[in-house]
Amino acid sequence: MRSARVSPLVESASLSRSPWVSFWVPAILAVGLYAPVFPGLVGEWMESPNLSHGFAIPFIAAYLVWARRERLQALALEPSLWGLPLVVAGLAALVIGVRGQESFIARLSLPITLAGLTLFLAGWKVIREAWIGIAYLAFMIPLPWTTLKLITYRSRMLDATVSAHALNWLGVPVYQDGVMLHLPNIVLEVADACSSIPAIAALLSLGVAYASVSRRPVPIQIGLIAATLPLAITANIIRITSVAWAAYYVGPWTLRTSYHMFNGTVNFMFTFILLVLLDTALSRAYRRGQR
């Protein structure tokens, strides 16, 4: 029996008739409409190490959608007019943000516009599968400076207080004065760069990506995402406490090591380890509950 062979012309014609073509064209046009917003955004990613994760966010978002491609391809497109208000709201936010020089509003309107387009052109079933990739784009947008500054200072105070208690428990004599930790041989400051808040978007994006990449029960996914922020703060406190412990017991020269200098990388690694441990515990508890 001779096997049938599909002509490339037939494949091309089939592709051109695919309803997904009508979805991608408006999406590309929408991204083009936001082109003036990207240079400033990319500039901030390049200037601040805590924002450099922004370069990876669009690729991770695309992967989160691509990983669901089989389920998306099996769905019929059922356009919904409920998406139109979202499109209007997103574009209105873009205009307000650009005219009012509120870059945060203008940038945040992008995932809103894309979500509205998806719902308007493809329907509820598609948005249920694709929303995680669209929403993930929000992690590439830096928080407003004034909000970030206030949250960072409060985070520094919390980190210093908890670290001082942990150091006392470990036998390190320490006196806390605000964000300053006075040890017998050195004075340490929990500076802005030592806070987990400037890198919180990167850490939150780590938790969402970790919970979403592989298939997990929904309760476990929600638990991992909800726990990312507390775990990131815990990881930073572990790092600060261990740095101060080493400075006291080993010597101040430890402050010049990579462990202290590359604080963002260390905090990222600690957060990832805590996520893996929590994932293991939640998975075991979930399996026990299913028996």
C-alpha positions in Angstrom: 0.0 0.0 0.0 1.4 3.4 -1.0 1.4 6.0 1.7 -0.4 9.3 0.9 1.8 12.3 0.8 0.4 15.8 1.5 1.5 18.4 -0.9 3.3 21.4 0.5 0.8 23.6 -1.4 -2.0 21.9 0.5 -0.2 22.4 3.8 0.3 26.0 3.0 -3.3 26.5 2.0 -4.4 24.8 5.2 -2.2 27.0 7.3 -3.5 30.2 5.6 -7.1 29.1 6.4 -6.2 28.4 10.0 -8.3 30.6 12.3 -5.2 31.2 14.5 -3.8 33.4 11.8 -6.6 35.9 12.5 -5.6 35.9 16.1 -1.9 36.5 15.7 -2.1 39.4 13.3 -3.9 41.7 15.7 -1.6 40.5 18.6 1.4 41.5 16.6 -0.2 44.9 15.7 -0.9 45.5 19.4 2.7 44.8 20.3 3.8 47.2 17.5 1.5 49.8 19.0 3.4 49.5 22.3 6.8 49.8 20.6 7.4 53.4 22.0 7.1 52.0 25.5 9.9 49.4 25.2 13.1 51.5 24.8 12.6 53.1 28.3 11.7 49.8 29.8 14.8 48.0 28.3 16.9 50.9 29.5 15.8 50.3 33.1 16.5 46.6 32.8 20.1 47.4 31.6 20.7 50.0 34.3 19.6 48.0 37.4 20.9 44.5 38.1 17.7 43.9 40.1 15.6 44.4 37.0 17.8 42.5 34.5 15.4 39.5 34.8 13.1 41.6 32.6 15.0 40.4 29.5 14.0 36.8 30.3 10.3 37.4 31.1 8.9 37.6 27.5 10.6 34.4 26.6 9.3 32.6 29.7 5.8 33.9 29.0 6.0 32.7 25.5 7.1 29.3 26.7 4.3 29.1 29.2 1.9 29.5 26.3 3.8 27.2 24.0 3.8 24.4 26.6 0.0 24.4 26.3 0.0 24.4 22.5 -1.6 21.0 22.2 -4.5 21.9 24.3 -4.8 25.3 22.6 -4.8 23.8 19.1 -7.6 21.4 20.1 -9.8 24.3 21.1 -12.2 26.0 18.7 -12.0 29.8 18.6 -15.2 31.2 20.1 -14.8 35.1 20.0 -16.4 36.9 23.0 -17.5 40.5 23.1 -16.5 40.5 26.8 -12.9 41.0 25.6 -13.7 44.4 24.0 -14.0 46.3 27.3 -10.6 45.0 28.3 -9.1 46.1 25.0 -10.6 49.6 25.4 -9.4 49.7 29.0 -5.9 48.6 28.1 -5.5 51.1 25.2 -7.0 53.9 27.4 -4.4 53.2 30.1 -1.7 53.3 27.4 -2.8 56.8 26.2 -3.2 58.0 29.8 0.2 56.6 30.8 2.0 58.1 27.8 0.3 61.5 27.9 0.6 61.7 31.7 4.2 60.4 31.7 3.1 57.6 34.0 5.3 54.8 32.5 4.1 52.2 35.0 0.5 52.6 33.8 1.4 52.6 30.2 3.5 49.4 30.6 1.0 47.6 32.7 -1.7 48.2 30.0 0.1 45.7 27.7 -0.9 42.5 29.3 -4.4 43.9 29.8 -4.7 44.7 26.1 -3.3 41.3 25.1 -5.8 39.5 27.5 -8.6 41.5 26.0 -7.6 40.7 22.4 -7.3 37.0 23.3 -10.8 36.9 24.9 -12.3 39.0 22.1 -10.8 37.0 19.2 -10.5 33.5 20.7 -13.0 33.2 23.6 -13.1 32.0 27.2 -11.7 28.5 26.6 -8.5 29.9 25.1 -8.0 32.6 27.7 -8.2 29.9 30.4 -5.2 28.2 28.9 -3.2 31.3 27.8 -3.8 33.7 30.7 -0.8 32.6 32.7 1.6 33.5 29.9 -0.1 36.9 29.3 -0.2 37.7 33.1 3.4 36.7 33.4 4.4 39.7 31.4 3.6 41.9 34.4 6.8 40.7 36.1 8.9 42.6 33.6 7.4 46.0 34.7 9.3 47.8 37.5 7.2 49.1 40.4 6.9 52.9 40.7 10.0 54.4 42.4 8.2 56.0 45.3 6.3 52.8 46.1 9.4 50.7 45.8 11.4 53.1 48.1 8.8 52.9 50.9 8.4 49.1 50.7 12.2 48.7 50.6 12.8 50.7 53.8 10.2 48.7 55.7 11.7 45.5 54.3 15.2 46.6 55.6 13.8 47.1 59.1 12.1 43.7 59.1 15.2 42.0 57.8 17.4 43.7 60.4 15.1 42.9 63.3 14.6 39.2 62.5 18.3 38.8 61.7 19.3 40.4 65.0 17.1 37.9 66.9 18.5 35.0 64.8 22.1 36.2 65.5 21.4 36.3 69.3 20.0 32.8 69.0 23.3 31.7 67.3 25.4 33.2 70.0 26.5 36.3 68.2 26.3 39.5 70.4 24.6 42.1 68.3 22.9 45.5 69.0 20.3 46.7 66.5 19.9 50.4 65.7 17.3 50.7 63.0 18.9 49.0 59.9 22.3 48.9 61.5 23.7 45.8 63.2 26.5 46.5 65.7 28.7 43.5 66.2 31.8 43.6 68.5 34.2 43.6 65.5 32.2 45.4 62.8 29.1 47.4 62.1 26.8 46.1 59.3 24.1 48.0 57.5 21.1 46.3 55.9 21.2 48.6 52.9 18.7 48.9 50.0 20.7 46.4 48.0 20.5 43.9 50.9 16.7 44.0 50.8 14.8 41.4 48.9 12.3 44.0 47.7 14.2 45.4 44.7 14.5 41.9 43.3 11.0 40.8 44.4 9.6 40.8 40.8 12.4 38.4 39.8 11.7 36.2 42.8 8.0 36.2 42.2 8.5 35.4 38.6 10.7 32.5 39.7 7.8 31.1 41.9 5.2 31.5 39.2 7.4 29.9 36.5 8.4 27.0 38.9 4.8 26.3 39.7 3.5 26.5 36.1 6.2 24.9 34.0 5.3 21.3 34.9 1.8 19.9 35.6 0.9 20.1 39.2 -2.5 19.9 41.0 -4.0 23.4 41.2 -3.8 23.6 45.1 -0.1 23.0 45.0 0.4 25.6 42.3 -1.5 28.1 44.3 0.4 27.2 47.4 3.8 27.6 45.7 2.9 31.0 44.2 1.5 32.3 47.4 4.5 31.2 49.4 7.1 32.7 47.0 7.1 36.2 48.7 7.5 34.8 52.3 10.1 32.4 51.1 12.0 35.2 49.3 12.0 37.3 52.5 13.1 34.2 54.5 15.9 33.5 52.1 17.2 37.1 52.4 17.1 36.9 56.2 19.1 33.6 56.0 21.6 35.3 53.8 22.0 38.4 56.0 22.2 36.3 59.2 24.9 34.0 57.7 26.9 37.0 56.4 26.9 38.6 59.8 27.7 35.2 61.5 30.7 34.7 59.2 31.9 38.3 59.7 31.9 37.7 63.5 33.3 34.2 63.7 35.5 34.0 60.6 36.4 37.7 60.1 35.3 40.9 58.2 37.2 39.7 55.1 34.3 37.4 54.3 32.4 40.5 53.3 34.6 40.6 50.2 33.7 37.1 49.0 31.2 36.3 46.2 28.7 35.1 48.8 28.3 38.6 50.0 29.0 40.6 46.9 26.5 38.7 44.7 23.7 38.9 47.1 21.0 38.8 44.4 22.2 35.5 43.0 22.6 34.0 46.5 19.1 35.1 47.5 17.7 33.7 44.2 19.4 30.3 44.9 18.1 30.2 48.5 14.6 31.0 47.3 14.7 28.3 44.7 15.9 25.7 47.3 13.1 26.7 49.6 10.6 26.4 46.8 11.8 22.9 45.9 11.6 21.8 49.6 8.1 23.2 49.9 7.0 21.6 46.6 8.2 18.2 47.9 6.3 18.6 51.2 3.1 19.8 49.5 3.3 17.0 46.9 3.7 14.4 49.6 0.8 15.8 51.7 -1.4 16.0 48.6 -0.7 12.4 47.7 -1.5 11.3 51.2 -4.8 13.2 51.1 -5.8 11.5 47.9 -5.4 8.0 49.4 
